[in-house]
């Protein structure tokens, strides 16, 4: 067994132990692809998975709007409410941080294992959601930038 397969098996075990079906599913699909003739699909996932996953997530959010599950009676009033303003700021900050995270992952992919482990621990044991690696990469990029400024 390769070292990579062993790491994916450990991630699978963490997902099972933490009872997190998203991590279990992701690890199982990855393991099956690693060990199957469809191994090349992993290259597509590595090259396009983040942007494709973000597109699917945005479609899921917009689907709620399209299905009429999000009240849009007075959008301007909602946007200028306290909740709306905080939501806009949250969206701005999260989007900016996530872009820094994608840049970090493109230039320093070795940080991804720490991001994955942190996300798995949070998702499995702290009630988190494993969508966090991209935003976590943004936080990591910010922290590394501050480290460079102050200790660099």
OpenMM code with the backbone's topology and positions (N, CA, C; nanometers):
from openmm import Vec3, app, unit

residues = "UNK UNK UNK UNK UNK UNK UNK UNK UNK UNK UNK UNK UNK UNK UNK UNK UNK UNK UNK UNK UNK UNK UNK UNK UNK UNK UNK UNK UNK UNK UNK UNK UNK UNK UNK UNK UNK UNK UNK UNK UNK UNK UNK UNK UNK UNK UNK UNK UNK UNK UNK UNK UNK UNK UNK UNK UNK UNK UNK UNK UNK UNK UNK UNK UNK UNK UNK UNK UNK UNK UNK UNK UNK UNK UNK UNK UNK UNK UNK UNK UNK UNK UNK UNK UNK UNK UNK UNK UNK UNK UNK UNK UNK UNK UNK UNK UNK UNK UNK UNK UNK UNK UNK UNK UNK UNK UNK UNK UNK UNK UNK UNK UNK UNK UNK UNK UNK UNK UNK UNK UNK UNK UNK UNK UNK UNK UNK UNK UNK UNK UNK UNK UNK UNK UNK UNK UNK UNK UNK UNK UNK UNK UNK UNK UNK UNK UNK UNK UNK UNK UNK UNK".split()
positions = [
    Vec3(0.0849, -0.1184, 0.0000),
    Vec3(0.0000, 0.0000, 0.0000),
    Vec3(0.0888, 0.1238, 0.0000),
    Vec3(0.0491, 0.2231, -0.0787),
    Vec3(0.1272, 0.3457, -0.0855),
    Vec3(0.1075, 0.4292, 0.0408),
    Vec3(0.2008, 0.5193, 0.0626),
    Vec3(0.1887, 0.6102, 0.1772),
    Vec3(0.0651, 0.6980, 0.1636),
    Vec3(0.0367, 0.7398, 0.0404),
    Vec3(-0.0799, 0.8243, 0.0163),
    Vec3(-0.2089, 0.7510, 0.0526),
    Vec3(-0.2187, 0.6228, 0.0128),
    Vec3(-0.3379, 0.5440, 0.0457),
    Vec3(-0.3495, 0.5258, 0.1969),
    Vec3(-0.2365, 0.5093, 0.2641),
    Vec3(-0.2391, 0.4947, 0.4100),
    Vec3(-0.2921, 0.6214, 0.4768),
    Vec3(-0.2528, 0.7376, 0.4252),
    Vec3(-0.3018, 0.8639, 0.4818),
    Vec3(-0.4522, 0.8773, 0.4580),
    Vec3(-0.4983, 0.8415, 0.3379),
    Vec3(-0.6424, 0.8494, 0.3096),
    Vec3(-0.7179, 0.7521, 0.4008),
    Vec3(-0.6609, 0.6340, 0.4260),
    Vec3(-0.7236, 0.5396, 0.5192),
    Vec3(-0.7309, 0.5976, 0.6604),
    Vec3(-0.6279, 0.6680, 0.7027),
    Vec3(-0.6310, 0.7322, 0.8348),
    Vec3(-0.7404, 0.8395, 0.8395),
    Vec3(-0.7540, 0.9143, 0.7323),
    Vec3(-0.8597, 1.0159, 0.7255),
    Vec3(-0.9966, 0.9481, 0.7300),
    Vec3(-1.0098, 0.8376, 0.6587),
    Vec3(-1.1339, 0.7601, 0.6632),
    Vec3(-1.1638, 0.7152, 0.8064),
    Vec3(-1.0610, 0.6636, 0.8747),
    Vec3(-1.0795, 0.6180, 1.0127),
    Vec3(-1.1222, 0.7330, 1.1038),
    Vec3(-1.0601, 0.8503, 1.0867),
    Vec3(-1.1010, 0.9670, 1.1661),
    Vec3(-1.2463, 1.0036, 1.1392),
    Vec3(-1.2864, 0.9970, 1.0135),
    Vec3(-1.4244, 1.0267, 0.9784),
    Vec3(-1.5216, 0.9274, 1.0392),
    Vec3(-1.4848, 0.7988, 1.0366),
    Vec3(-1.5703, 0.6964, 1.0975),
    Vec3(-1.5762, 0.7171, 1.2482),
    Vec3(-1.4604, 0.7351, 1.3094),
    Vec3(-1.4541, 0.7546, 1.4546),
    Vec3(-1.5323, 0.8789, 1.4977),
    Vec3(-1.5227, 0.9840, 1.4180),
    Vec3(-1.5931, 1.1077, 1.4489),
    Vec3(-1.7360, 1.1100, 1.3969),
    Vec3(-1.7783, 1.0019, 1.3326),
    Vec3(-1.9142, 0.9891, 1.2785),
    Vec3(-1.9501, 1.1040, 1.1850),
    Vec3(-1.8584, 1.1355, 1.0939),
    Vec3(-1.8818, 1.2428, 0.9985),
    Vec3(-1.8961, 1.1818, 0.8592),
    Vec3(-2.0185, 1.1760, 0.8103),
    Vec3(-2.0470, 1.1081, 0.6834),
    Vec3(-1.9834, 1.1787, 0.5636),
    Vec3(-1.9663, 1.3100, 0.5694),
    Vec3(-1.9061, 1.3817, 0.4566),
    Vec3(-1.7592, 1.3405, 0.4417),
    Vec3(-1.6884, 1.3339, 0.5517),
    Vec3(-1.5472, 1.2942, 0.5462),
    Vec3(-1.5347, 1.1485, 0.5056),
    Vec3(-1.6207, 1.0630, 0.5608),
    Vec3(-1.6176, 0.9214, 0.5246),
    Vec3(-1.6413, 0.9046, 0.3747),
    Vec3(-1.7422, 0.9727, 0.3228),
    Vec3(-1.7732, 0.9626, 0.1798),
    Vec3(-1.6572, 1.0130, 0.0945),
    Vec3(-1.6028, 1.1276, 0.1307),
    Vec3(-1.4911, 1.1833, 0.0530),
    Vec3(-1.3708, 1.0900, 0.0552),
    Vec3(-1.3387, 1.0365, 0.1712),
    Vec3(-1.2231, 0.9466, 0.1819),
    Vec3(-1.2477, 0.8173, 0.1054),
    Vec3(-1.3672, 0.7617, 0.1139),
    Vec3(-1.3983, 0.6383, 0.0410),
    Vec3(-1.3905, 0.6592, -0.1099),
    Vec3(-1.4501, 0.7680, -0.1580),
    Vec3(-1.4453, 0.7951, -0.3021),
    Vec3(-1.3003, 0.8143, -0.3466),
    Vec3(-1.2227, 0.8881, -0.2691),
    Vec3(-1.0817, 0.9095, -0.3027),
    Vec3(-1.0060, 0.7777, -0.3055),
    Vec3(-1.0290, 0.6946, -0.2061),
    Vec3(-0.9606, 0.5649, -0.1983),
    Vec3(-0.9983, 0.4754, -0.3158),
    Vec3(-1.1265, 0.4709, -0.3484),
    Vec3(-1.1709, 0.3897, -0.4620),
    Vec3(-1.1063, 0.4395, -0.5908),
    Vec3(-1.1037, 0.5713, -0.6091),
    Vec3(-1.0406, 0.6266, -0.7297),
    Vec3(-0.8914, 0.5973, -0.7337),
    Vec3(-0.8268, 0.6047, -0.6170),
    Vec3(-0.6823, 0.5764, -0.6108),
    Vec3(-0.6515, 0.4339, -0.6548),
    Vec3(-0.7367, 0.3411, -0.6177),
    Vec3(-0.7108, 0.1986, -0.6385),
    Vec3(-0.7789, 0.1424, -0.7628),
    Vec3(-0.8453, 0.2277, -0.8403),
    Vec3(-0.9198, 0.1807, -0.9564),
    Vec3(-0.8527, 0.2249, -1.0860),
    Vec3(-0.9024, 0.1730, -1.1970),
    Vec3(-0.8518, 0.2180, -1.3277),
    Vec3(-0.8872, 0.3641, -1.3576),
    Vec3(-0.9753, 0.4236, -1.2753),
    Vec3(-1.0171, 0.5621, -1.2968),
    Vec3(-0.9295, 0.6606, -1.2190),
    Vec3(-0.8080, 0.6217, -1.1911),
    Vec3(-0.7136, 0.7022, -1.1134),
    Vec3(-0.6977, 0.8428, -1.1708),
    Vec3(-0.7082, 0.8561, -1.3034),
    Vec3(-0.6884, 0.9877, -1.3665),
    Vec3(-0.7958, 1.0881, -1.3254),
    Vec3(-0.9105, 1.0413, -1.2756),
    Vec3(-1.0148, 1.1324, -1.2289),
    Vec3(-0.9623, 1.2168, -1.1125),
    Vec3(-0.8681, 1.1624, -1.0363),
    Vec3(-0.8097, 1.2372, -0.9250),
    Vec3(-0.7378, 1.3619, -0.9747),
    Vec3(-0.6782, 1.3554, -1.0930),
    Vec3(-0.6127, 1.4737, -1.1495),
    Vec3(-0.7161, 1.5827, -1.1785),
    Vec3(-0.8316, 1.5421, -1.2305),
    Vec3(-0.9387, 1.6393, -1.2543),
    Vec3(-0.9866, 1.6999, -1.1229),
    Vec3(-1.0032, 1.6149, -1.0218),
    Vec3(-1.0473, 1.6649, -0.8914),
    Vec3(-0.9447, 1.7620, -0.8337),
    Vec3(-0.8173, 1.7279, -0.8461),
    Vec3(-0.7118, 1.8150, -0.7928),
    Vec3(-0.7057, 1.9472, -0.8680),
    Vec3(-0.7252, 1.9414, -0.9998),
    Vec3(-0.7126, 2.0625, -1.0813),
    Vec3(-0.8368, 2.1513, -1.0791),
    Vec3(-0.9551, 2.0889, -1.0715),
    Vec3(-1.0788, 2.1660, -1.0843),
    Vec3(-1.1754, 2.1492, -0.9670),
    Vec3(-1.1425, 2.0660, -0.8721),
    Vec3(-1.2350, 2.0324, -0.7646),
    Vec3(-1.2740, 2.1494, -0.6767),
    Vec3(-1.1788, 2.2336, -0.6406),
    Vec3(-1.2109, 2.3454, -0.5517),
    Vec3(-1.3084, 2.4404, -0.6198),
    Vec3(-1.2772, 2.4820, -0.7411),
    Vec3(-1.3666, 2.5756, -0.8103),
    Vec3(-1.5000, 2.5091, -0.8425),
    Vec3(-1.4967, 2.3821, -0.8821),
    Vec3(-1.6213, 2.3104, -0.9092),
    Vec3(-1.7048, 2.2943, -0.7836),
    Vec3(-1.6397, 2.2632, -0.6729),
    Vec3(-1.7104, 2.2498, -0.5466),
    Vec3(-1.7705, 2.3809, -0.5008),
    Vec3(-1.6975, 2.4889, -0.5208),
    Vec3(-1.7508, 2.6206, -0.4855),
    Vec3(-1.8712, 2.6553, -0.5733),
    Vec3(-1.8639, 2.6186, -0.7007),
    Vec3(-1.9773, 2.6435, -0.7902),
    Vec3(-2.0993, 2.5632, -0.7443),
    Vec3(-2.0787, 2.4367, -0.7078),
    Vec3(-2.1906, 2.3552, -0.6582),
    Vec3(-2.2489, 2.4121, -0.5296),
    Vec3(-2.1629, 2.4596, -0.4420),
    Vec3(-2.2105, 2.5204, -0.3179),
    Vec3(-2.2929, 2.6455, -0.3472),
    Vec3(-2.2467, 2.7285, -0.4395),
    Vec3(-2.3210, 2.8486, -0.4756),
    Vec3(-2.4546, 2.8117, -0.5400),
    Vec3(-2.4553, 2.7077, -0.6244),
    Vec3(-2.5808, 2.6616, -0.6845),
    Vec3(-2.6778, 2.6169, -0.5757),
    Vec3(-2.6276, 2.5458, -0.4741),
    Vec3(-2.7144, 2.5010, -0.3648),
    Vec3(-2.7759, 2.6187, -0.2909),
    Vec3(-2.6977, 2.7226, -0.2687),
    Vec3(-2.7493, 2.8417, -0.2007),
    Vec3(-2.8495, 2.9142, -0.2899),
    Vec3(-2.8171, 2.9304, -0.4176),
    Vec3(-2.9081, 2.9986, -0.5105),
    Vec3(-3.0348, 2.9173, -0.5362),
    Vec3(-3.0254, 2.7855, -0.5262),
    Vec3(-3.1430, 2.7007, -0.5453),
    Vec3(-3.2491, 2.7331, -0.4409),
    Vec3(-3.2070, 2.7628, -0.3192),
    Vec3(-3.3016, 2.8018, -0.2144),
    Vec3(-3.3781, 2.9271, -0.2568),
    Vec3(-3.3076, 3.0201, -0.3171),
    Vec3(-3.3718, 3.1426, -0.3678),
    Vec3(-3.4647, 3.1088, -0.4837),
    Vec3(-3.4153, 3.0300, -0.5783),
    Vec3(-3.4938, 2.9953, -0.6971),
    Vec3(-3.6201, 2.9172, -0.6619),
    Vec3(-3.6154, 2.8384, -0.5570),
    Vec3(-3.7309, 2.7588, -0.5159),
    Vec3(-3.8283, 2.8374, -0.4280),
    Vec3(-3.7953, 2.9649, -0.4013),
    Vec3(-3.8839, 3.0480, -0.3225),
    Vec3(-3.8743, 3.0245, -0.1728),
    Vec3(-3.7701, 2.9576, -0.1290),
    Vec3(-3.7527, 2.9297, 0.0141),
    Vec3(-3.6897, 3.0466, 0.0897),
    Vec3(-3.6370, 3.1430, 0.0156),
    Vec3(-3.5777, 3.2620, 0.0765),
    Vec3(-3.6705, 3.3792, 0.0462),
    Vec3(-3.7255, 3.4417, 0.1497),
    Vec3(-3.8165, 3.5539, 0.1236),
    Vec3(-3.7410, 3.6727, 0.0638),
    Vec3(-3.7885, 3.7194, -0.0499),
    Vec3(-3.7210, 3.8310, -0.1177),
    Vec3(-3.8149, 3.9498, -0.1345),
    Vec3(-3.9168, 3.9557, -0.0496),
    Vec3(-4.0165, 4.0617, -0.0586),
    Vec3(-3.9567, 4.2007, -0.0616),
    Vec3(-3.8612, 4.2282, 0.0257),
    Vec3(-3.8029, 4.3608, 0.0321),
    Vec3(-3.6516, 4.3457, 0.0520),
    Vec3(-3.5836, 4.3184, -0.0572),
    Vec3(-3.4402, 4.2901, -0.0513),
    Vec3(-3.3631, 4.4072, 0.0082),
    Vec3(-3.3943, 4.5290, -0.0346),
    Vec3(-3.3212, 4.6467, 0.0151),
    Vec3(-3.3349, 4.6581, 0.1662),
    Vec3(-3.4552, 4.6379, 0.2165),
    Vec3(-3.4773, 4.6464, 0.3612),
    Vec3(-3.3949, 4.5397, 0.4342),
    Vec3(-3.3930, 4.4189, 0.3790),
    Vec3(-3.3163, 4.3098, 0.4407),
    Vec3(-3.1662, 4.3404, 0.4394),
    Vec3(-3.1163, 4.3921, 0.3273),
    Vec3(-2.9728, 4.4208, 0.3168),
    Vec3(-2.9287, 4.5312, 0.4113),
    Vec3(-3.0163, 4.6277, 0.4376),
    Vec3(-2.9803, 4.7388, 0.5249),
    Vec3(-3.0137, 4.7136, 0.6716),
    Vec3(-3.0667, 4.5945, 0.7020),
    Vec3(-3.0909, 4.5601, 0.8419),
    Vec3(-2.9577, 4.5229, 0.9064),
    Vec3(-2.9559, 4.5137, 1.0372),
    Vec3(-2.8332, 4.4734, 1.1071),
    Vec3(-2.7884, 4.3357, 1.0582),
    Vec3(-2.8821, 4.2409, 1.0505),
    Vec3(-2.8477, 4.1075, 1.0017),
    Vec3(-2.7914, 4.1139, 0.8599),
    Vec3(-2.8568, 4.1920, 0.7756),
    Vec3(-2.8143, 4.2030, 0.6365),
    Vec3(-2.6759, 4.2634, 0.6219),
    Vec3(-2.6496, 4.3694, 0.6974),
    Vec3(-2.5173, 4.4332, 0.6909),
    Vec3(-2.4076, 4.3400, 0.7403),
    Vec3(-2.4352, 4.2688, 0.8504),
    Vec3(-2.3370, 4.1722, 0.8982),
    Vec3(-2.3172, 4.0592, 0.7972),
    Vec3(-2.4263, 4.0178, 0.7314),
    Vec3(-2.4159, 3.9126, 0.6302),
    Vec3(-2.3307, 3.9581, 0.5120),
    Vec3(-2.3514, 4.0811, 0.4666),
    Vec3(-2.2700, 4.1335, 0.3569),
    Vec3(-2.1227, 4.1396, 0.3982),
    Vec3(-2.0958, 4.1900, 0.5185),
    Vec3(-1.9564, 4.1958, 0.5665),
    Vec3(-1.8977, 4.0553, 0.5801),
    Vec3(-1.9779, 3.9632, 0.6318),
    Vec3(-1.9310, 3.8249, 0.6429),
    Vec3(-1.8975, 3.7663, 0.5073),
    Vec3(-1.9822, 3.7928, 0.4091),
    Vec3(-1.9564, 3.7451, 0.2744),
    Vec3(-1.8311, 3.8066, 0.2136),
    Vec3(-1.8131, 3.9374, 0.2359),
    Vec3(-1.6935, 4.0057, 0.1845),
    Vec3(-1.5662, 3.9477, 0.2458),
    Vec3(-1.5657, 3.9348, 0.3774),
    Vec3(-1.4466, 3.8849, 0.4468),
    Vec3(-1.4182, 3.7400, 0.4087),
    Vec3(-1.5217, 3.6570, 0.4091),
    Vec3(-1.5021, 3.5153, 0.3763),
    Vec3(-1.4526, 3.4982, 0.2330),
    Vec3(-1.5084, 3.5754, 0.1406),
    Vec3(-1.4663, 3.5651, 0.0014),
    Vec3(-1.3215, 3.6108, -0.0166),
    Vec3(-1.2872, 3.7221, 0.0470),
    Vec3(-1.1495, 3.7717, 0.0370),
    Vec3(-1.0513, 3.6717, 0.0988),
    Vec3(-1.0863, 3.6198, 0.2163),
    Vec3(-0.9988, 3.5235, 0.2843),
    Vec3(-0.9855, 3.3949, 0.2030),
    Vec3(-1.0945, 3.3490, 0.1460),
    Vec3(-1.0908, 3.2257, 0.0677),
    Vec3(-1.0046, 3.2424, -0.0576),
    Vec3(-1.0092, 3.3592, -0.1191),
    Vec3(-0.9229, 3.3842, -0.2351),
    Vec3(-0.7758, 3.3764, -0.1949),
    Vec3(-0.7416, 3.4324, -0.0790),
    Vec3(-0.6033, 3.4204, -0.0297),
    Vec3(-0.5695, 3.2741, -0.0028),
    Vec3(-0.6671, 3.1981, 0.0445),
    Vec3(-0.6460, 3.0564, 0.0704),
    Vec3(-0.6193, 2.9774, -0.0560),
    Vec3(-0.6942, 3.0061, -0.1604),
    Vec3(-0.6722, 2.9366, -0.2879),
    Vec3(-0.5340, 2.9706, -0.3427),
    Vec3(-0.4926, 3.0971, -0.3285),
    Vec3(-0.3577, 3.1369, -0.3722),
    Vec3(-0.2514, 3.0598, -0.2925),
    Vec3(-0.2708, 3.0507, -0.1604),
    Vec3(-0.1751, 2.9786, -0.0763),
    Vec3(-0.1661, 2.8328, -0.1189),
    Vec3(-0.2797, 2.7681, -0.1410),
    Vec3(-0.2795, 2.6279, -0.1807),
    Vec3(-0.2125, 2.6082, -0.3165),
    Vec3(-0.2262, 2.7047, -0.4056),
    Vec3(-0.1628, 2.6944, -0.5371),
    Vec3(-0.0106, 2.7054, -0.5273),
    Vec3(0.0377, 2.7899, -0.4357),
    Vec3(0.1812, 2.8138, -0.4250),
    Vec3(0.2509, 2.7263, -0.3208),
    Vec3(0.1767, 2.6828, -0.2202),
    Vec3(0.2363, 2.6024, -0.1130),
    Vec3(0.1421, 2.4873, -0.0766),
    Vec3(0.1248, 2.3925, -0.1681),
    Vec3(0.0280, 2.2849, -0.1452),
    Vec3(0.0601, 2.1981, -0.0232),
    Vec3(0.1812, 2.2065, 0.0270),
    Vec3(0.2181, 2.1254, 0.1433),
    Vec3(0.1396, 2.1624, 0.2683),
    Vec3(0.0796, 2.2820, 0.2713),
    Vec3(-0.0002, 2.3195, 0.3884),
    Vec3(-0.1347, 2.2478, 0.3899),
    Vec3(-0.1711, 2.1865, 0.2782),
    Vec3(-0.3044, 2.1268, 0.2689),
    Vec3(-0.3261, 2.0151, 0.3704),
    Vec3(-0.2231, 1.9386, 0.4032),
    Vec3(-0.2428, 1.8283, 0.4981),
    Vec3(-0.2807, 1.8818, 0.6362),
    Vec3(-0.2188, 1.9909, 0.6792),
    Vec3(-0.2565, 2.0514, 0.8067),
    Vec3(-0.3984, 2.1065, 0.8037),
    Vec3(-0.4374, 2.1656, 0.6908),
    Vec3(-0.5732, 2.2176, 0.6763),
    Vec3(-0.6753, 2.1049, 0.6811),
    Vec3(-0.6430, 1.9954, 0.6132),
    Vec3(-0.7340, 1.8815, 0.6118),
    Vec3(-0.7471, 1.8219, 0.7517),
    Vec3(-0.6357, 1.8050, 0.8206),
    Vec3(-0.6412, 1.7490, 0.9558),
    Vec3(-0.7220, 1.8401, 1.0487),
    Vec3(-0.6965, 1.9701, 1.0421),
    Vec3(-0.7728, 2.0637, 1.1244),
    Vec3(-0.9211, 2.0585, 1.0930),
    Vec3(-0.9552, 2.0515, 0.9650),
    Vec3(-1.0956, 2.0447, 0.9252),
    Vec3(-1.1606, 1.9147, 0.9697),
    Vec3(-1.0865, 1.8044, 0.9596),
    Vec3(-1.1405, 1.6747, 1.0017),
    Vec3(-1.1655, 1.6740, 1.1518),
    Vec3(-1.0700, 1.7229, 1.2281),
    Vec3(-1.0874, 1.7265, 1.3736),
    Vec3(-1.2073, 1.8138, 1.4097),
    Vec3(-1.2169, 1.9307, 1.3480),
    Vec3(-1.3291, 2.0204, 1.3785),
    Vec3(-1.4621, 1.9597, 1.3348),
    Vec3(-1.4651, 1.8987, 1.2169),
    Vec3(-1.5897, 1.8400, 1.1674),
    Vec3(-1.6303, 1.7173, 1.2478),
    Vec3(-1.5333, 1.6373, 1.2869),
    Vec3(-1.5638, 1.5126, 1.3556),
    Vec3(-1.5894, 1.5299, 1.5042),
    Vec3(-1.5224, 1.6256, 1.5674),
    Vec3(-1.5277, 1.6325, 1.7133),
    Vec3(-1.5776, 1.7648, 1.7696),
    Vec3(-1.5852, 1.8685, 1.6859),
    Vec3(-1.6256, 2.0004, 1.7361),
    Vec3(-1.7524, 2.0530, 1.6694),
    Vec3(-1.8185, 1.9681, 1.5907),
    Vec3(-1.9411, 2.0101, 1.5252),
    Vec3(-1.9191, 2.1003, 1.4052),
    Vec3(-1.7991, 2.1014, 1.3522),
    Vec3(-1.7704, 2.1843, 1.2352),
    Vec3(-1.8200, 2.1205, 1.1070),
    Vec3(-1.7999, 2.1906, 0.9964),
    Vec3(-1.8366, 2.1420, 0.8642),
    Vec3(-1.7097, 2.1398, 0.7804),
    Vec3(-1.6813, 2.0288, 0.7093),
    Vec3(-1.5536, 2.0178, 0.6377),
    Vec3(-1.5425, 2.1017, 0.5110),
    Vec3(-1.6183, 2.2077, 0.4985),
    Vec3(-1.6009, 2.3024, 0.3889),
    Vec3(-1.4863, 2.3977, 0.4236),
    Vec3(-1.4416, 2.3915, 0.5476),
    Vec3(-1.3465, 2.4852, 0.6027),
    Vec3(-1.2072, 2.4942, 0.5439),
    Vec3(-1.1534, 2.3943, 0.4725),
    Vec3(-1.0135, 2.4055, 0.4285),
    Vec3(-0.9816, 2.5291, 0.3458),
    Vec3(-1.0739, 2.5762, 0.2640),
    Vec3(-1.0442, 2.6931, 0.1813),
    Vec3(-1.0354, 2.8184, 0.2679),
    Vec3(-1.1333, 2.8367, 0.3548),
    Vec3(-1.1289, 2.9520, 0.4448),
    Vec3(-1.0123, 2.9378, 0.5419),
    Vec3(-0.9875, 2.8146, 0.5887),
    Vec3(-0.8737, 2.7906, 0.6774),
    Vec3(-0.7423, 2.8256, 0.6076),
    Vec3(-0.7340, 2.7969, 0.4797),
    Vec3(-0.6137, 2.8349, 0.4040),
    Vec3(-0.6008, 2.9863, 0.3989),
    Vec3(-0.7132, 3.0567, 0.3875),
    Vec3(-0.7095, 3.2033, 0.3905),
    Vec3(-0.6612, 3.2549, 0.5246),
    Vec3(-0.7129, 3.1963, 0.6328),
    Vec3(-0.6652, 3.2346, 0.7665),
    Vec3(-0.5167, 3.2035, 0.7823),
    Vec3(-0.4755, 3.0891, 0.7283),
    Vec3(-0.3342, 3.0514, 0.7340),
    Vec3(-0.2494, 3.1517, 0.6564),
    Vec3(-0.2954, 3.1905, 0.5382),
    Vec3(-0.2224, 3.2895, 0.4579),
    Vec3(-0.2091, 3.4211, 0.5329),
    Vec3(-0.3180, 3.4641, 0.5961),
    Vec3(-0.3136, 3.5876, 0.6739),
    Vec3(-0.2153, 3.5741, 0.7902),
    Vec3(-0.2222, 3.4626, 0.8626),
    Vec3(-0.1317, 3.4416, 0.9757),
    Vec3(0.0136, 3.4354, 0.9299),
    Vec3(0.0396, 3.3676, 0.8185),
    Vec3(0.1763, 3.3604, 0.7665),
    Vec3(0.2259, 3.4979, 0.7228),
    Vec3(0.1375, 3.5781, 0.6640),
    Vec3(0.1748, 3.7138, 0.6254),
    Vec3(0.2096, 3.7992, 0.7465),
    Vec3(0.1288, 3.7888, 0.8511),
    Vec3(0.1580, 3.8629, 0.9749),
    Vec3(0.2874, 3.8124, 1.0389),
    Vec3(0.3086, 3.6819, 1.0371),
    Vec3(0.4322, 3.6244, 1.0916),
    Vec3(0.5532, 3.6822, 1.0177),
    Vec3(0.5413, 3.6897, 0.8854),
    Vec3(0.6503, 3.7434, 0.8035),
    Vec3(0.6767, 3.8898, 0.8379),
    Vec3(0.5718, 3.9671, 0.8576),
    Vec3(0.5876, 4.1086, 0.8910),
    Vec3(0.6580, 4.1262, 1.0253),
    Vec3(0.6135, 4.0496, 1.1255),
    Vec3(0.6645, 4.0712, 1.2613),
    Vec3(0.7896, 3.9909, 1.2942),
    Vec3(0.8079, 3.8753, 1.2295),
    Vec3(0.9205, 3.7896, 1.2678),
    Vec3(1.0081, 3.7515, 1.1483),
    Vec3(0.9712, 3.8002, 1.0316),
    Vec3(1.0264, 3.7625, 0.9096),
    Vec3(1.1555, 3.7626, 0.8578),
] * unit.nanometer
topology = app.Topology()
chain = topology.addChain("A")
for resn in residues:
    res = topology.addResidue(resn, chain)
    for name in ("N", "CA", "C"):
        topology.addAtom(name, app.Element.getBySymbol(name[0]), res)
